[in-house]
Amino acid sequence: MIWRTVRSVFGTELCPNNIWQFCSWCYTFLPDGGRFYSFGLAAICWSIWNCRNQATFGFKFLKIPFEVVFSSCVFLDYGAGLLKSDDQEAMWRGAMMLRDNVKNMMRICAAAQDDGAMD
């Protein structure tokens, strides 16, 4: 679900299954964004890890899988604050695109559930 959300920002059906595919994926869809590849991957992996730890040790389970992606956006926003102005703006735009896409996907999922409930 997490990688599907990210891939929809790029408008593709491709989804990485390993680190090499991730690098290839980023190079294909963000050819000028090489300086952001590692940070983007780290933000998503760190979010997954944090949600896993909250579920395992804090018994706080996800209500929706999109929480992981929203958490990734927070890490991207934080990381953007550490960059120079041009890179900072690009990172914030990327995080905003991801956040907006998650909101749209949540609306689509809610509409699909509402339509299913009507049947």
Secondary structure, DSSP 4 states (H G I P E B T S, - for coil): -HHHHHHHHHT-S----SHHHHHHHHHHH-TT-HHHHHHHHHHHHHHHHHHHHHHHHS----SSTHHHHHHHHHHHHHHHTTS-HHHHHHHHHHHHHHHHHHHHHHHHHHHHHHHHHH-
